[in-house]
């Protein structure tokens, strides 16, 4: 597998994990009772984006590492996935 393929797959995993991590720990201005004039009440009070980016990088690195290990050691093959999804009869 080329390094560009590895980078592309990691990039996709990173973005998927980011969208899963974004809602963690967010409280809206309405929930906090501190609505700033001219803003939406559903806007977050503190978004904590730096921590979320760090967590995203760590979690996606672990997930990608597991996927890469399974690919390199042939623990899970494309035929296994096709059988699991019902594309091939076992």
N, C-alpha and C positions, 0 to 999 in steps of 0.2 A: 504494500500500500504506500503510495507516495505521500510526501509531507503535505502537499496541497490538499489531498483528500482528507488526511488527518486533521488539518487545520479547518477545513470546511465542516467536517462532522462535529468537531469541538465547538465551532461557532454556532451551529444549529442547536446543539445541546445546551450551550451557555444561554442562548436567548430563550429557549423553552424553560429552563430553570429560573431565569430572571422573571418571566411572567408568572411563574408559580410562587416566587418569593415576594413579589411586589406587595401583595395585600397583607403580609405578616405585620402585625403590630401597628397598623394604621388606625388612628381614631379621627373621626371627622370633627370639623369645627362645631357642628350641631351637638355631637355627643359630648364634647368638652365644654359646651356652653359659652364659647368665645368666638362668635361670628364676626369677622372683620367686615366693615362696611364695603359693599361693592364686590364681595366674593360669594361664591356658591357655598351654601351651608355644608355640602358634602365634601368640600375640599379638605385635605388632611391638615392637621395642626402641625405635626412634625413628620416628615416623610422618612427620615433616616436612610437616605439613599446610599451614602458611603458604606454603611454597615451591610446593606442589602447587596451591594455590588461585591463586597468581600465574601459574603456568604454564598452568593451565586457562583463566584469563581471557585470556592472550595468544594461546594456540592457538585458542580458540573465537572470539576477535575476528578472527583471520586467516581462519579457515574461514568464518565468517559473512560477512565482507567479500567473499570470493570468491563465495559463493553469491548474495549480494545484487547484486554486479556482474554475474554471469551472468544474473540475473533482470531487472535494469534494462536491460541492453543486448540482451536477448533472444537471447543466445548459446545458451542451452539453454531450450527451450520445453516446455510440458506435452506437446505432441504428440511431441516428440523423446523424452521419457521414456517415453511410452506405447508408442512404436515399439520402443524399446530393451527394454522389459519384455515385448514380444510382445502387447500389448493392441490394437495397430493394425497392419494389414498395410501395408507400404510399397510 
